[in-house]
Amino acid sequence: MGVLQDREAARRWFEFLAPGYDAVVPSLFWPPSLQRAALERLDLAAADRVLDVGCGTGETIAHLEPDVSAVHGLDLSRPQLETAAKKDGLEDVRFVRGDARSLPYADGTFDCVVSVGSILYWSDPCETLRAIRRVTKPGGEMLVLGFNRRPFSWWDPVRNVQDGVASTLFFRYDPEEGTRLFREAGWTDLDHEITGPVWSPGLVIATTARKAG
C-alpha cells in the first residue's frame, strides 16, 4: 500500500497542498487537454446527473458543468472544497465533504460518475468502486483516471525513478490489473486507454466502465 493510501495521511496531504494546488497539480498530472479527451469517451446527455468523486478544487467539474443537468462534487478535504465552491461557473454545483468508500447518496442516484486522480489515494480500491457502482444507475457509466503501473525500462532511468516514487506513495494499476479489479467490483464494458502529460507519456491510465442494467 502506498503511503498516501491512508485516509488521514491523504487528508493532511491535500490540506497542505490546498493553497497552491491549482497552480501545480492539475497542469502537471491532469492537464485540461487530457481531461477533455477522457471525458469525450463518455456518453453524456443534457439530462444526466454526474458525481465527481475526489473532486478537489473542481477542475474536472469545470469541464463537465455546461453539458449536464446536475453535478455533485465529493471530497475529503475541506480546504479543497472551499476553493472549488468559490470558483466562477461552479455556483450550481453541490459540493459535499465525504469519504469515497461511504458515499452519502441513495442507490442509483447518478447517470455517470467520474474520478480524476482520486484512486491513487483509495485504501481499498475495490470497496470504493463498489460504493460508486451502488450510487450509479443501471446502465450508467464511470470514468476513472489513475497512474499506470508501467513495466521497468532499461532505456529510461528517469521514468523508472518516477515510477519508483509513485509506487511508494500511490495505488497504481495496469490494464490487466484494472480489468480484474473493476470486474471484481461489479463493473462491465471495461476499456482502458494509456495516456499522460507531455512530460511523461504513459503515466496515466483512463478507464471507462458501465453498470449492467
Backbone torsions as a table, in degrees:
resi	resn	phi	psi	omega
1	MET	NA	136.3	176.9
2	GLY	-70.3	152.3	-177.9
3	VAL	-55.4	-39.5	-175.7
4	LEU	-88.5	9.3	171.9
5	GLN	-82.6	-5.7	172.8
6	ASP	-76.9	129.4	-173.6
7	ARG	-55.8	-47.9	-176.6
8	GLU	-70.8	-37.8	177.3
9	ALA	-63.3	-41.6	178.6
10	ALA	-64.6	-41.2	179.6
11	ARG	-61.5	-46.8	179.4
12	ARG	-64.0	-37.6	179.8
13	TRP	-60.8	-46.6	-178.0
14	PHE	-73.1	-30.4	175.2
15	GLU	-68.5	-34.6	174.8
16	PHE	-66.6	-41.5	-177.1
17	LEU	-76.6	-22.1	-167.7
18	ALA	-47.8	-46.3	-175.9
19	PRO	-59.8	-33.7	-178.2
20	GLY	-115.0	12.1	-173.1
21	TYR	-57.6	-51.4	-174.8
22	ASP	-62.7	-29.0	-177.0
23	ALA	-77.0	-17.0	-172.6
24	VAL	-123.7	-59.8	-164.3
25	VAL	-65.9	-52.1	-176.8
26	PRO	-59.2	-45.4	-177.4
27	SER	-69.9	-28.0	-177.6
28	LEU	-77.9	-46.2	-174.2
29	PHE	-108.3	-34.8	-174.7
30	TRP	-128.7	63.2	-176.2
31	PRO	-61.3	156.7	-176.9
32	PRO	-53.3	-41.1	-178.4
33	SER	-63.0	-37.7	178.4
34	LEU	-67.5	-44.1	-179.6
35	GLN	-65.0	-43.5	-179.8
36	ARG	-62.3	-42.3	179.2
37	ALA	-61.9	-39.7	178.9
38	ALA	-67.4	-43.3	-178.8
39	LEU	-65.4	-28.1	178.8
40	GLU	-67.3	-14.2	177.8
41	ARG	-77.7	-10.9	-178.7
42	LEU	-89.4	152.6	177.5
43	ASP	-97.3	62.6	-176.4
44	LEU	-75.6	141.8	177.1
45	ALA	-122.1	159.3	-175.0
46	ALA	-61.3	-27.6	-177.9
47	ALA	-89.5	1.6	-173.5
48	ASP	-71.7	146.6	169.6
49	ARG	-104.0	128.5	-173.0
50	VAL	-124.5	139.3	174.3
51	LEU	-114.3	132.1	172.9
52	ASP	-105.9	110.7	-179.2
53	VAL	-89.3	123.0	-173.8
54	GLY	74.5	48.2	-170.4
55	CYS	-70.7	-16.2	179.4
56	GLY	58.3	-128.0	-178.0
57	THR	-93.2	13.7	173.6
58	GLY	87.2	15.4	-177.5
59	GLU	-61.8	-44.1	179.9
60	THR	-70.1	-40.1	179.9
61	ILE	-60.0	-33.1	178.8
62	ALA	-60.3	-30.0	177.4
63	HIS	-81.8	-22.6	-176.1
64	LEU	-90.1	-40.4	-161.0
65	GLU	-52.4	-41.9	-177.8
66	PRO	-69.7	-15.8	-168.8
67	ASP	-100.7	-6.4	-175.8
68	VAL	-134.3	169.0	-172.5
69	SER	-81.7	-33.4	-177.3
70	ALA	-151.9	138.5	179.5
71	VAL	-130.1	132.5	172.2
72	HIS	-114.3	140.8	176.2
73	GLY	-121.1	125.0	-179.0
74	LEU	-117.1	134.9	177.7
75	ASP	-153.1	156.7	179.9
76	LEU	-84.9	-21.9	-173.3
77	SER	-93.1	116.2	178.5
78	ARG	-62.8	-45.0	178.5
79	PRO	-59.6	-37.8	177.7
80	GLN	-62.7	-45.0	-179.8
81	LEU	-65.3	-38.2	178.6
82	GLU	-63.7	-38.8	176.2
83	THR	-64.8	-44.9	-179.4
84	ALA	-60.8	-42.9	-175.6
85	ALA	-65.7	-20.3	-178.7
86	LYS	-90.7	-5.0	-174.4
87	LYS	-77.8	141.4	175.7
88	ASP	-62.7	139.3	177.6
89	GLY	88.9	-8.0	-179.2
90	LEU	-111.8	19.1	-176.3
91	GLU	-63.1	-29.0	-176.8
92	ASP	-90.7	-2.1	-179.3
93	VAL	-80.3	138.0	175.6
94	ARG	-95.8	113.1	179.7
95	PHE	-98.0	134.1	-175.3
96	VAL	-131.6	133.9	174.1
97	ARG	-88.2	125.8	-178.0
98	GLY	-174.5	174.9	-177.4
99	ASP	-99.3	132.0	-178.6
100	ALA	-62.7	-23.0	179.7
101	ARG	-80.3	-14.7	-177.4
102	SER	-136.6	71.0	-172.4
103	LEU	-70.5	131.0	-175.0
104	PRO	-84.3	52.6	-178.5
105	TYR	-136.8	153.9	176.8
106	ALA	-71.5	160.9	176.8
107	ASP	-57.1	139.7	173.1
108	GLY	65.1	33.8	-177.7
109	THR	-77.4	-35.1	-168.1
110	PHE	-115.7	145.3	174.2
111	ASP	-77.7	-28.2	-176.2
112	CYS	-151.5	142.9	173.6
113	VAL	-125.1	132.5	176.0
114	VAL	-119.5	153.4	178.6
115	SER	-155.2	110.6	-176.0
116	VAL	-108.3	107.8	175.9
117	GLY	85.0	-14.9	-175.1
118	SER	-67.9	-32.8	-176.5
119	ILE	-60.8	-22.0	177.8
120	LEU	-57.4	-28.2	-170.9
121	TYR	-107.0	0.3	-176.1
122	TRP	-73.9	125.5	179.6
123	SER	-71.7	-29.1	177.6
124	ASP	-136.1	86.1	-175.3
125	PRO	-57.3	-39.3	-178.4
126	CYS	-65.4	-44.4	178.4
127	GLU	-61.1	-40.5	-179.6
128	THR	-67.7	-40.9	177.3
129	LEU	-63.9	-34.5	175.4
130	ARG	-66.8	-39.3	178.3
131	ALA	-63.5	-40.1	177.8
132	ILE	-66.1	-41.2	178.6
133	ARG	-61.0	-38.6	-179.4
134	ARG	-58.9	-41.9	-175.6
135	VAL	-87.4	0.3	178.1
136	THR	-93.2	139.3	178.4
137	LYS	-67.2	150.8	171.6
138	PRO	-54.9	131.6	-175.9
139	GLY	86.2	-7.0	179.8
140	GLY	-74.4	168.2	-174.5
141	GLU	-127.3	166.5	-178.4
142	MET	-139.4	147.0	172.9
143	LEU	-128.0	126.8	177.3
144	VAL	-125.3	130.0	172.1
145	LEU	-112.4	126.2	178.6
146	GLY	-139.4	-166.3	177.4
147	PHE	-96.9	132.9	178.2
148	ASN	-76.4	135.2	174.2
149	ARG	-84.1	95.1	-175.9
150	ARG	-83.6	148.1	177.3
151	PRO	-70.4	157.7	176.6
152	PHE	-59.1	139.1	179.4
153	SER	-115.5	126.0	175.3
154	TRP	-73.8	-17.0	-171.4
155	TRP	-106.4	-5.7	-174.8
156	ASP	-136.1	78.1	-178.2
157	PRO	-64.1	-29.9	178.8
158	VAL	-63.6	-43.4	177.6
159	ARG	-62.4	-39.6	179.3
160	ASN	-61.5	-38.0	177.4
161	VAL	-66.1	-45.3	177.6
162	GLN	-55.1	-47.5	-176.8
163	ASP	-69.3	-33.3	177.2
164	GLY	-64.4	-42.4	176.8
165	VAL	-64.0	-45.6	-179.1
166	ALA	-59.9	-38.5	-176.9
167	SER	-67.5	-27.1	178.7
168	THR	-80.3	-19.6	-174.6
169	LEU	-105.0	-38.4	-164.1
170	PHE	-125.9	163.4	165.7
171	PHE	-81.8	133.2	176.8
172	ARG	-133.1	159.6	176.3
173	TYR	-152.1	148.9	173.4
174	ASP	-98.4	174.2	-176.5
175	PRO	-56.3	-41.5	-179.5
176	GLU	-65.5	-45.6	178.0
177	GLU	-63.6	-39.4	180.0
178	GLY	-63.8	-40.7	179.2
179	THR	-61.5	-45.0	178.2
180	ARG	-62.8	-44.3	-176.6
181	LEU	-64.0	-50.4	-176.2
182	PHE	-67.9	-36.6	176.7
183	ARG	-66.3	-39.9	177.8
184	GLU	-60.7	-32.1	179.0
185	ALA	-83.0	-1.1	173.9
186	GLY	100.1	6.9	-178.7
187	TRP	-88.0	153.7	179.4
188	THR	-127.6	179.7	176.5
189	ASP	52.1	47.8	-176.1
190	LEU	-75.4	141.3	174.9
191	ASP	-147.0	133.0	-179.5
192	HIS	-117.9	139.9	174.0
193	GLU	-127.1	129.4	176.6
194	ILE	-90.6	126.2	-176.4
195	THR	-145.2	-159.3	178.1
196	GLY	155.8	167.4	175.4
197	PRO	-69.3	165.4	-174.5
198	VAL	-62.2	-28.9	-177.2
199	TRP	-80.1	-13.3	-179.6
200	SER	-150.7	71.5	177.4
201	PRO	-59.1	139.2	-179.2
202	GLY	89.5	-3.1	179.6
203	LEU	-68.8	-33.8	-169.9
204	VAL	-107.2	141.4	170.6
205	ILE	-117.3	128.1	178.5
206	ALA	-109.3	120.6	-176.8
207	THR	-115.8	128.4	170.5
208	THR	-111.7	147.8	-179.2
209	ALA	-153.9	166.3	-177.4
210	ARG	-134.8	147.5	173.6
211	LYS	-89.7	123.3	-178.2
212	ALA	-59.5	147.4	178.5
213	GLY	156.4	NA	NA
